[in-house]
């Protein structure tokens, strides 16, 4: 068990501590670090969280947005150094843990009711 303790201690150093509380259904803006040539910039990616997977340093969120009529999904490792910041735009009121059904919906059918009982 000693090896596993070493792995956990190394992972604990890499975890980000100033993260907002993200829930499925929230609309978030993720700042992704992008390298172009020798320069680095932060590109925002705004969409709805349709899935969340916990697992310590391997914690991921799947964010979906519709761009020019095409649904685009990206999976982000929350604790990755490529993620500059995460900002919650609005809270969503949902009754499911995974919102994969949004893939079959289009237009106004993809709207999620706003939730006001959690802080933004």
Secondary structure, DSSP 8 states (H G I E B T S, - for coil): -HHHHHHHHHHHHH--SS-----TT-EEEEEEEEEETTEEEEEEEEEEEEEEE--GGG-EEEEEEEETTEEEEEEEETT-TTEEEEEEEE-B--S-S--GGGGG--GGGG---B--SS--
